[in-house]
Amino acid sequence: MKNILYLAIVVCPLIFFTNVTRNPYTIQGTILYILLLLIFGLFVFQSLKTGKIIFYKTQLDIPILVFLGFTIFTFVRALLSDYTIAGFGKITEFSTAAWSEGLRNNLYILINCVLAYYVSVNLIRDEKAMKKVIFLSFVVSIIASIYAILQYFDIEPIWQQIVNPYGLKRCVSTFGNPVFLSSFLVIMIPLAVALFISAKSNYSKFLLISLIVTMILALFATMARSSWVGLSVSILFIAIVFREKIVIHKKWFLGVALILLLTMLAPIRWQNETRPLGFYVVDRATSIFSLEKSGSAAYQRFLIWLSAWDISKQNPVVGSGWGLFEMLFPFYQQRYLIHPMLTQRTHANNAHNVFLENFSQMGIIGLGIFLWLIVCIIKFGFHQIKNVCPVRACPGVVKNDFQKVIAVGLFAGVIVMLVDNIVNVTLYFVIPGFFFWMNLGILAGLGTPQKKT
């Protein structure tokens, strides 16, 4: 079963067959679901063969399962109810459409998130398995990052033409979307930084620092501003936790800063003009604080958020039903398209805000459950990095310094993903969502959680 998980880690983020942006993550999701369900099927077969169901409990079980249960409840409730929208009246064939759209999104939560979490908890338990998962994840990171950097410098080794579907110089690598790549990278960069700080040999430090620099350059190439903000928060967190060790490695970090600074001077050609890479990065970063520079992307977000708020008001207690946002959104955006700044209509597969995502589809109850889950995750993460127990009799506590370093890196990746998704959607897409929940499962499995037979 472990080998199937290792296969999923390597194959799913890297496999793609066309340069159409929706295709890569559709294929990746299908393969990932098959592999995760195969692991689950083998677990069931093994349990039937031995007559025992053996699994590990974690401190996050209750909030995760309550969250899962409520998503399914809101979906079923939506299927059994009539949906009426002001100006449109009763929506005909609503249940048929809701079944098609909602089933896909509920299966995502069930398989891509919850099943991935428990597969990780139960399979990635010993340090050998952890090191293998981390190594394979870094292999994927370096391949995807190098491809992204080549794309940014207009070097396309696979397709006959430069792939740039977003009208802005942003790489997609093997992920089909720059924000999917950026969220994956900001999950992996904190883990690499934590391992670098704890590395003993100069050889290991050199390899890790090379990986970090490559991933950061690829992150710049995605031009994903929310991921940059999230990474800044996670790096600050790591610096606080390892403040004493940071000083020891200051020469290495100064070297990283110098390499990045020199790379920012590299010339990039875009829209018939050539400027340094740093110009595009700085211009993109400063656009966070300027609606004029953000352009239509910012107003599209406003359009989505306004519509999400209206969907939330329709059923404020239990929401419109989990997984139905993309289906309902067109009915609600139409009233805002008359505004001269909100004419950039979009399909809006998600609310682009993790709080509105839950509020609009699961109401105030569902949002409360989600916030409870986040509080539990953060509280548990701090518990893991604050406590080291060298003996076996400490349930749920990391056992040595290596596990603590891993815990810090994983928890920093969890933090960055949550910050990123305040204005992003990647918690609800295949590869970044899978790595988030898998890493959370490894974090939860550190130490000695209770074994249940």
SVG drawing of the C-alpha trace seen along z (x, -y; Angstrom):
<svg xmlns="http://www.w3.org/2000/svg" viewBox="-41 -52 71 66">
<polyline fill="none" stroke="black" stroke-width="0.4" points="0.0,0.0 2.9,-2.4 4.2,-1.9 0.9,-2.9 1.0,-6.1 4.6,-6.7 3.4,-6.3 0.6,-8.8 3.0,-11.4 5.3,-11.2 2.9,-10.5 -0.1,-12.7 1.6,-16.1 3.7,-15.5 1.4,-13.7 -0.4,-15.7 -1.3,-15.1 -2.3,-18.4 -1.5,-22.1 -5.2,-22.9 -5.2,-24.2 -8.3,-22.3 -7.0,-18.9 -4.0,-18.3 -5.8,-18.5 -8.8,-16.4 -6.4,-13.6 -4.3,-14.0 -7.5,-13.9 -8.8,-10.7 -5.5,-8.9 -5.1,-10.1 -8.7,-8.9 -8.0,-5.5 -4.8,-5.1 -6.3,-6.3 -9.3,-4.0 -7.0,-1.1 -5.2,-1.6 -8.6,-1.7 -9.7,1.4 -6.5,3.3 -7.1,2.1 -10.6,3.6 -9.4,6.8 -6.7,7.1 -9.2,6.5 -11.6,9.1 -8.7,11.6 -7.4,11.1 -10.8,10.5 -9.6,7.3 -9.8,3.6 -6.7,1.9 -6.2,-1.8 -4.8,-4.8 -6.9,-7.5 -5.7,-11.1 -6.6,-14.2 -8.2,-15.7 -10.7,-12.9 -13.8,-14.4 -13.6,-17.9 -12.6,-16.3 -15.5,-13.7 -18.0,-16.3 -16.9,-18.6 -17.2,-15.7 -20.6,-14.7 -22.0,-18.3 -20.8,-18.7 -22.7,-15.5 -25.8,-16.6 -26.0,-20.0 -25.6,-18.3 -28.4,-15.8 -30.6,-18.5 -30.1,-20.5 -31.0,-17.5 -34.3,-17.1 -35.3,-20.8 -36.6,-23.2 -34.3,-26.1 -35.8,-29.5 -33.8,-32.6 -35.2,-36.2 -35.7,-37.2 -35.6,-33.6 -38.1,-31.9 -38.0,-28.1 -35.0,-26.5 -36.3,-23.6 -34.3,-20.3 -32.3,-21.7 -31.8,-18.3 -30.5,-16.7 -27.9,-19.5 -27.1,-19.5 -26.4,-15.8 -24.0,-16.0 -22.1,-19.1 -22.3,-18.4 -21.4,-14.7 -18.0,-15.6 -17.2,-18.1 -18.3,-15.9 -16.2,-13.0 -13.3,-15.5 -13.8,-16.1 -14.3,-12.4 -11.4,-11.0 -8.9,-13.8 -9.0,-15.2 -10.3,-12.9 -9.1,-9.6 -5.8,-11.1 -5.4,-12.2 -6.2,-8.8 -4.0,-7.0 -1.2,-9.2 -1.9,-8.7 -1.9,-5.0 0.9,-4.4 3.5,-7.1 4.4,-6.3 8.0,-5.4 10.9,-7.8 12.0,-5.7 8.6,-6.2 8.5,-9.9 11.9,-10.4 10.9,-8.6 7.7,-10.7 9.6,-13.9 12.3,-12.8 9.7,-12.0 7.9,-15.2 11.1,-17.1 11.8,-15.3 8.4,-16.4 9.2,-19.9 12.5,-20.2 11.1,-18.8 8.0,-21.1 10.1,-24.1 12.7,-23.7 10.0,-23.3 8.2,-26.4 11.4,-28.5 12.1,-27.3 8.6,-28.4 9.1,-31.8 12.2,-32.3 10.2,-31.3 11.9,-27.9 9.2,-25.2 10.6,-21.7 7.3,-19.9 4.9,-21.9 5.4,-23.5 4.5,-26.9 4.9,-28.9 2.1,-28.0 0.6,-31.2 -3.1,-30.9 -3.6,-33.8 -2.6,-36.9 0.1,-37.6 3.6,-36.1 2.8,-33.3 4.1,-29.7 1.8,-26.6 4.5,-23.9 2.7,-20.5 -0.1,-21.8 -2.2,-23.6 -2.7,-26.6 -0.1,-28.9 -1.9,-29.1 -2.0,-25.3 1.8,-25.2 2.4,-28.1 0.3,-26.5 2.2,-23.2 5.5,-25.0 4.6,-27.0 3.7,-23.7 7.1,-22.3 9.4,-25.3 8.9,-25.6 9.6,-21.9 12.9,-22.3 13.8,-25.3 13.2,-23.5 15.3,-20.5 18.1,-22.8 18.3,-24.5 18.6,-21.1 21.0,-19.6 24.4,-18.4 26.6,-18.1 27.5,-20.8 26.6,-18.4 23.0,-18.1 22.8,-21.9 24.0,-22.6 21.4,-20.2 18.6,-21.7 19.6,-25.3 19.7,-24.6 16.2,-23.1 14.9,-26.1 16.3,-28.6 14.9,-26.7 11.4,-26.5 11.4,-30.2 12.4,-31.2 9.5,-29.0 7.2,-30.6 8.2,-34.0 7.5,-32.8 3.9,-31.9 3.2,-35.5 0.8,-34.2 0.6,-37.1 -1.5,-35.3 1.1,-32.5 3.9,-35.0 2.1,-36.5 1.5,-33.0 5.1,-32.0 6.2,-35.2 4.1,-34.2 5.4,-30.7 9.1,-31.8 8.5,-34.3 7.0,-31.4 10.0,-29.2 12.4,-32.0 10.7,-32.5 10.8,-28.7 14.4,-28.3 15.6,-31.8 18.8,-30.5 19.8,-28.3 19.0,-31.0 22.0,-33.0 24.3,-30.0 23.3,-29.7 23.3,-33.4 26.0,-33.0 23.9,-30.5 20.8,-32.7 22.8,-35.7 24.1,-33.5 20.4,-32.6 19.5,-36.3 22.5,-37.2 21.6,-34.5 17.9,-35.6 19.0,-39.2 21.4,-38.4 18.6,-36.4 16.3,-39.3 18.6,-41.1 18.1,-38.5 16.5,-40.0 12.9,-38.9 11.1,-39.7 7.4,-40.3 5.0,-42.3 7.7,-43.6 9.9,-44.9 12.8,-43.5 13.1,-44.2 14.8,-42.5 12.9,-39.7 12.9,-41.7 10.8,-44.5 8.0,-42.0 8.2,-40.5 8.1,-43.9 5.4,-45.2 3.3,-42.2 3.9,-42.4 3.0,-46.1 -0.2,-45.5 -1.5,-43.9 -1.9,-47.4 -3.3,-49.0 -6.6,-48.3 -5.4,-50.0 -2.4,-47.6 -4.5,-44.6 -6.8,-45.4 -9.7,-43.1 -8.5,-40.3 -9.3,-42.3 -12.8,-43.3 -13.5,-39.7 -12.8,-38.8 -15.2,-41.5 -17.8,-40.1 -17.3,-36.6 -17.3,-37.8 -20.5,-39.8 -22.2,-36.9 -21.0,-34.5 -22.4,-36.8 -25.8,-36.8 -25.7,-33.0 -25.0,-33.0 -27.9,-35.2 -30.3,-32.9 -29.8,-30.1 -27.8,-31.6 -28.2,-28.7 -27.1,-25.6 -26.1,-27.1 -27.0,-26.2 -25.4,-22.8 -21.8,-21.7 -20.3,-21.6 -23.0,-23.8 -21.2,-27.1 -20.1,-27.0 -23.5,-25.9 -25.3,-28.7 -22.9,-31.5 -24.1,-32.6 -27.6,-33.2 -26.2,-35.7 -23.5,-37.4 -25.9,-38.7 -27.2,-41.5 -23.8,-43.0 -22.6,-42.9 -24.3,-46.2 -21.7,-47.9 -19.0,-49.4 -16.1,-47.9 -17.7,-44.4 -18.3,-43.5 -15.6,-40.8 -17.9,-37.8 -16.4,-34.5 -17.4,-31.0 -16.1,-31.1 -15.5,-27.4 -15.0,-28.6 -15.6,-31.6 -11.9,-32.6 -12.2,-33.0 -12.1,-30.1 -14.6,-31.7 -17.1,-32.6 -16.6,-29.2 -17.9,-27.5 -20.5,-30.1 -22.2,-30.2 -22.5,-26.4 -22.9,-25.3 -24.2,-28.4 -23.2,-29.8 -23.3,-26.3 -20.9,-24.9 -18.6,-28.0 -18.5,-27.5 -17.6,-23.8 -14.8,-24.8 -13.4,-27.4 -13.5,-24.9 -11.5,-22.5 -8.9,-25.2 -8.6,-26.1 -8.1,-22.4 -5.4,-22.1 -3.5,-25.1 -3.8,-24.2 -2.6,-20.6 0.2,-21.9 1.6,-24.1 1.2,-21.1 3.4,-19.0 6.2,-21.5 6.3,-22.4 6.6,-18.9 9.3,-16.3 9.1,-13.0 12.0,-10.5 10.0,-7.6 7.1,-5.6 4.6,-6.5 3.7,-9.9 0.7,-9.7 0.5,-12.2 3.9,-13.8 6.9,-13.8 9.6,-11.5 12.9,-13.2 14.4,-16.3 14.1,-15.0 10.3,-14.6 10.1,-18.1 11.9,-19.5 9.5,-17.7 6.6,-18.9 7.7,-22.5 8.1,-22.2 4.7,-20.5 2.9,-22.8 4.4,-25.9 3.1,-24.4 -0.4,-24.0 -0.3,-27.7 0.8,-29.0 -2.0,-27.1 -4.6,-28.5 -3.3,-32.1 -3.0,-31.6 -6.6,-30.5 -8.0,-33.6 -8.0,-34.9 -7.3,-31.6 -9.1,-28.4 -6.3,-25.7 -7.7,-23.9 -10.3,-22.6 -8.2,-21.4 -6.5,-18.1 -2.7,-18.3 -2.4,-21.2 -5.3,-19.8 -3.8,-16.3 -0.4,-17.5 -2.1,-19.7 -4.1,-16.8 -1.3,-14.2 1.1,-16.5 -1.5,-17.2 -1.9,-13.4 1.9,-13.0 1.8,-15.7 -1.0,-14.0 0.7,-10.7 3.9,-11.9 4.5,-10.5 2.3,-7.6 -1.4,-8.2 -3.8,-5.6 -4.0,-2.3 -7.5,-1.0 -8.5,2.6"/>
</svg>
